[in-house]
Amino acid sequence: MDRIGVVGCGLMGSGIAEVTARAGANVLVVEQDAVAMGKGLERIEKSLLRAVTSGKMAEEESRRIRDNLSFTTDFSELEDRELVIEAVAENEEIKLDVFRKIDAAVKDPDAILATNTSSIPIIKLAMATHRPEQVIGMHFFNPVPVLKLVELISSLLTSPETTARARSYATESLSKRVITSPDRAGFVVNALLIPYLLSAIRMLESGFASAEDIDTGMMVGCAHPMGPLALTDLIGLDTTMAVAESLYEEFKEPHLAPPPLLSRMTQAGLMGRKSGQGFFSYKS
């Protein structure tokens, strides 16, 4: 597959667009408007500049990758894509609407429609299309150009051929390490990670320990590269909230319910690194 579509060019979408372009694919990115396109392109260019500046990539290679990318606001331009990866906000209604539009636009009968969702059941998105057997979860991790993992999630209706092709693309073209998960909220990584992050937020909320001490404890005491609150800031409080809600809706276990502090911070627009303020400040 060398004609790839990416819908959404935020934090995750820009990373997915970059790695697929690095792999030599012709990549078409769909965004909602010119402002969003500009921000997405800026993220990619900053990432490529860091790679060049650090000596990990030649300037010529950076230009080649940039030439592999094109941008549009028109879903119909996805008609010739062999693989389309959805990477919009972690909101079920938004994703359902996007999948309907992708399904209507893509004309290749063998095309794979993938979602980068962190937690939404794949079958819900698949049933919004006329080809549920070709819908699969391909969950990348942030920052996409750096982290090697992709979770592959097949729904009850995903065909074995779709799964095999998606796995082959992730491992052979993108050089990613693939793990597989059943189609349940949270999949493998977030089913383990989110309860841990919520526990840290509850500890802070109760006054049991400071944010600095919670994160230092896990980094120095458990050799984690990043503390849970800083990691929540990196993921985004809104994304953490959405995944927690999805987990709680599916399993109804109290420890999966979002803490009030997380809810209030999200409502206040304190989303973490992307907003400049979360549990820690990132304002220059």
N, C-alpha and C positions, 0 to 999 in steps of 0.2 A: 504494500500500500504506500503510494507516494503522493497522493492528493488528499491532504488532511484539512479538515475544518475544525476550528476552535471557536466556540461561542462563549463570549465573555473574556475580557482581558484585564481582569483585576489581578489581585495578588497571585492566585493560582493559575488563572487563564494565561497570563503573560508568561509564566514559567513553563506551562505546557506548550505554548506556541514557540517559545525559544528552543526547548529540547527537541521538538519535532522538526523545527527548521535546522537545528544543528545536525540532525540525522540525515539531512539532504532532501526532506520532503518539500513539496510546494504547499505552503500553509496559508490558508485564507482565514482571517480572524473576523468574526462578526461582533460588532458592539452596537449599543443602542443609539449613540449619537457621536458627533465629531469630538466633543469634549472627552468622552470616555475613551475613544480611539486614541486621542492624543496622549492621555495619561498612560494607557496601556503601552503604546510605543515608547514612551519615555522610560517606563519600567524596564522594558527589554533592552533599550539602548544603554541604560545605566548598568545593567547586569553584564552586558557584553564589554562595556568599557572597563568594569572591574576585572574581568577576565584578561583583557589585553594588558592593563596596567600591572597586574600581578605576574605577567609573563606566562599565564596558562593558555593563552590563545594569541595567535598572530593577527595582526591588523587585517591582513587579507582574508583570513577565515571569518573574522567579524563581519566584513563587508559581504562575504558570500552568504552568511546566515541572514543578514538583513535583506539581501536580495531575494531570499526564499519566502519572505513574508509580504502579504498584502492585506489590506483592511477594507471593510465595507460595513454598511448598516443594513444591507439588503439580504435577507435570508435566501432569496431565490438564487443568489450566486453560488450557493452550496450545491447546486444540482449535480455537478460532476464529481463530488467528493466521494472517496472510498471509505473514509473513516471520519466521523464527526464526533468531537469530544465536547460535551457541555460542561462549562465551568462558571455558571452564574451563581448568584447569591444562594445560600443554603436555606431556601424558602420553597416549600413544596408547590405552592400555586404558581410561582414564577417558573420553576423547573418544568412543571406540567405544560404550561403555555409554550415554553421554549421547545419542548419535545414535539408538540403538535406542529410547530412551525418547521422544525428540522425535517420531520417525517414528510410534510407536504412538499418541501423544497428538494430533497435529495432524490434523484431519479435512478441512480444505480441500484438495481434490485438486490445486489449482493452487499451493499454498503452496511457497515457496522455503525450503530448509533450508541455512543458510550457516554456515561455520566461520571463526573468527578465528585459526586455527592459523598459527604462524610457519614451519612446515617440514614437517608431516606430509602425505604425499600425499593429495590430495583424494579420489582414487578409493578409498582404503582406508576412509574414512569414508562415502563414498557407498554402498559395497557392504554396509554395515551396515543400510541402509534398503531399503524396497521401492520407492523412487522415485529411483534414482541420477541420473536425468536432471534432477532438480530440486535437486541438491546442488551447491554452489559454494563456493569460497573467497572470503571478503571480509576481507582482512587489514588491520586498522587499525593506527595507530601511536600510541605513547604520548608525550605526553598527547593522548588522542583529541579533546577539545574544541579543541585548539590546532593540531595537525598536520593538514594538509589531504589527505594521501595515503591512498589505499586501493588495495591490490593486489587485482586480480580474477583468480581462478584457476579455470579450467574444467577438469574432468577429461575423459577420453576419452568419457565418457557424458553430460556436461552438455549439455542442449539449447541451441540458439541462443536460444530464447525466454527461458530462464532467465538466460542471460548478459545479454541485452538488458535485461530487467527489473531485474536487479541493478545493472547499470551506470546505468540511468536513475534508480534510487532513490538511489544514491550521489552522482551528479552533480547531479541536479535537486532532490531533497529535502534531502540532507545538505550540498550545496555542496562536495563533495570532489573532488579531482583523482584520476582513475583511471588506473592503468597496468595492463597485462595481462601475465600470465606463463603459460608452460606449466606443467603439473602435475609439477614436479620439486622435490626437497627444497630448501628455502631460497628458492624463487621468485626474484625479481630482487634485492630489497634485501638479504636476509640471505645470499644466495649471495655477495654482495660484502662485506657488513659483517662477518660472523662470522669469516672468515679474518683480517681486520684486527685484530679484538679479540683473537683467540687469539694472534696474533703479539705484541701488546703484553703479554699475560699471560706468554708464554714469555720475553720480554725481561726482565720483572720477576723471574720465577722463576730465571733464570740469573744474576742479579746484575749484568746489563749496565748497568742504569740504575734509578734510584728511580722509584716511582710518580709522584711529583710532577714529576720531570724528563721522564718519558715523556709525561705529559699536557700539560705546559707546552710541550714541543717541538712537539706537534701543534697546539696552540691558537695559539701565538705564531708558529711557523714555517710552518704550513700554513693558518692562519686558520680552523681548525675551531672551532665554537662550544663544543665540549666535548671533553675528551681521551678516549681509548679506554677507560681504566680507570674513569673517572667515568661514562662512557656504559654500560659493563657493569654498574656499580652501579645505574644508573637502570633498565636493562632487567631486571635481576635475574640473579644468577649462576646460579640454577637454570634459568631460561629460556634463558640463553646456553648452558648445558651441554646442555640438551635439544635445542636447535637444532643444536649442533655434533655431537651423537651421531647425529641424523637425517641430517645432511649426510655424515658419515663412513660411516654404514651404506649410503647410496645410492652414493657415489662412491669410497669406499675410498682416498682420497688422504691421505697422512700429515699434511699441514698442516691438515686438517680434524678431526683427532683432538683431543679435549679435553686440554689440558695437565694433568699431575697436580695442580698448584696449584689449578686451577679445581675439579677433582674433590674435593680435600680441603676446600676452603673451603665447597663446597656441602654436603658431609657434616657439616661443623661448624655448619651453619645460618647461615653468614655470607653472606647473600643480597643484600647491598647496601642500598640506601635503605630497602627495605621491612622489613628486620630491624634497621636502625640501624647496621650494620657490614658493610663489604665491603672493597674496596681502600682506601677512605677511611671515616672515622667520621662518622655522621650523628646521633649521640646528643646531645640538648640538655643 
